[in-house]
């Protein structure tokens, strides 16, 4: 009976235990919220290489007296419209929860900065289906506007999927 309980617990861990909320510093460094010096320095390039899950937090470190972070709609992102943000942050130490799957659009609130490339899109993965393992990330085509970041990719999905198969096989063997 104890072996059955341990196996069941291990299976539940494999099924549900991989989603741990993270605090992610935007751009991977504290001084990344700035006008990019080149396309390869764009925060969209960074976002393409990252994986974002529901419950994660984005963290910005910047001079709140000189800049701000605006969460905006897709259209306002595409047009660099700073006049109607969904949310405005200007404290210099901003923390935003990614509380749903889909696209989140961020631009600088400083005049002219967005037009010079200080903006990025984060695509948050759809939460796992409790019965089928991991759901795919939303299609970037659903969210793309000019300079939108495609869905982040990672080998973590393959690892998680493989572990789910192992966990499922283990559970079927035990029961």
C-alpha positions in Angstrom: 0.0 0.0 0.0 2.9 2.4 0.8 4.4 1.8 -2.6 1.1 2.6 -4.2 0.8 5.9 -2.3 4.3 6.9 -3.2 3.7 6.1 -6.8 0.5 8.0 -6.8 2.2 11.0 -5.2 5.0 10.8 -7.7 2.5 10.7 -10.6 0.6 13.8 -9.2 3.9 15.6 -8.8 4.8 14.8 -12.4 1.4 15.9 -13.6 1.0 19.1 -11.6 4.3 19.9 -10.0 6.2 21.6 -12.8 4.4 25.0 -12.8 6.2 27.1 -10.2 5.7 30.8 -10.5 8.9 32.8 -11.2 10.0 36.4 -10.9 11.6 37.2 -14.3 13.7 40.3 -14.7 12.8 41.9 -18.0 15.6 41.4 -20.5 17.4 39.2 -18.0 19.2 42.2 -16.4 18.4 45.2 -14.4 19.2 47.8 -17.0 17.3 46.3 -19.9 14.4 48.7 -19.9 15.9 51.2 -22.4 15.9 52.1 -26.1 17.6 49.1 -27.8 20.9 49.9 -29.5 20.1 47.4 -32.3 17.4 44.9 -33.4 19.4 42.1 -31.7 19.2 44.1 -28.4 15.4 44.3 -28.6 13.4 43.0 -25.7 11.3 41.0 -28.2 14.4 39.0 -29.0 14.8 38.2 -25.3 11.1 37.4 -25.0 11.3 35.0 -28.0 14.0 32.9 -26.1 12.0 32.9 -22.8 9.1 30.8 -21.6 6.3 32.5 -19.6 3.7 30.7 -17.6 0.5 31.9 -15.9 1.4 33.1 -12.4 4.9 34.3 -13.3 5.9 37.9 -12.6 7.8 40.3 -14.8 10.1 42.6 -12.9 11.5 45.9 -14.3 14.2 48.0 -12.7 14.5 51.5 -14.1 14.7 55.2 -13.2 11.0 56.0 -12.3 11.7 59.8 -12.7 12.7 59.3 -16.4 10.6 56.4 -17.6 7.6 54.2 -17.0 6.1 50.9 -18.1 2.8 50.9 -19.8 0.7 47.8 -20.4 -1.3 48.5 -23.5 -3.6 47.0 -26.0 -2.4 45.4 -29.2 -3.4 48.4 -31.3 -1.7 50.9 -28.8 1.4 48.7 -28.9 1.5 48.8 -32.8 0.9 52.5 -32.8 3.1 53.4 -29.8 0.1 55.2 -28.3 0.9 56.2 -24.7 -2.3 58.1 -24.0 -4.6 55.2 -23.0 -2.7 52.5 -21.1 -4.4 49.5 -19.5 -2.0 50.0 -16.6 0.8 52.5 -15.9 3.8 51.8 -13.7 6.3 54.5 -12.8 7.8 53.5 -9.5 11.2 52.3 -10.9 10.7 48.8 -9.4 7.7 47.4 -11.3 6.3 43.9 -10.8 3.5 42.6 -13.0 1.8 39.3 -12.6 1.1 37.4 -15.8 -2.3 36.3 -14.7 -3.8 34.7 -17.8 -2.6 33.0 -21.0 -2.1 35.0 -24.1 -0.3 38.1 -25.1 0.7 41.0 -22.9 1.9 44.2 -24.6 4.3 46.6 -22.9 5.7 50.0 -24.1 7.8 52.7 -22.6 5.8 55.7 -21.3 8.6 58.2 -22.1 7.9 60.3 -25.2 9.5 58.8 -28.3 11.0 55.7 -26.6 8.4 53.3 -28.0 8.9 54.5 -31.5 12.7 53.8 -31.1 11.9 50.2 -30.1 11.5 50.3 -26.3 8.6 47.8 -26.3 7.9 44.1 -26.2 5.3 41.4 -26.3 5.1 38.5 -23.9 3.1 35.4 -24.9 2.0 33.4 -21.8 1.5 29.7 -22.3 -1.9 28.2 -21.8 -2.1 26.3 -18.5 -1.8 22.5 -18.7 -5.0 20.6 -19.2 -5.4 18.5 -16.1 -6.3 15.4 -18.1 -4.1 15.6 -21.1 -0.7 16.9 -19.9 0.6 20.1 -21.4 -1.4 22.4 -23.7 0.5 24.1 -26.5 1.4 27.8 -26.2 -1.0 30.2 -28.0 -0.2 30.7 -31.7 1.8 33.9 -32.2 -0.4 34.6 -35.2 -3.3 35.3 -32.8 -1.4 38.1 -31.2 1.2 39.5 -33.6 1.3 43.1 -34.5 4.3 44.9 -35.7 7.4 43.8 -33.9 5.5 41.2 -31.9 7.5 38.4 -30.4 6.6 34.9 -31.5 5.8 32.2 -28.9 8.7 31.5 -26.7 10.2 28.1 -27.1 12.3 25.8 -24.9 13.5 22.3 -24.6 11.6 22.3 -21.2 8.4 21.3 -23.1 10.0 18.2 -24.5 11.3 17.3 -21.0 8.0 17.9 -19.4 6.2 15.9 -22.0 8.6 13.0 -21.7 8.2 13.0 -17.9 4.4 13.0 -18.3 4.6 9.9 -20.4 6.9 8.2 -17.9 4.6 9.3 -15.0 1.5 8.0 -16.9 3.2 4.7 -17.6 4.3 4.4 -14.0 0.8 5.1 -12.7 -0.7 2.5 -15.1 1.9 -0.1 -14.0 1.2 0.6 -10.3 -2.6 0.5 -10.6 
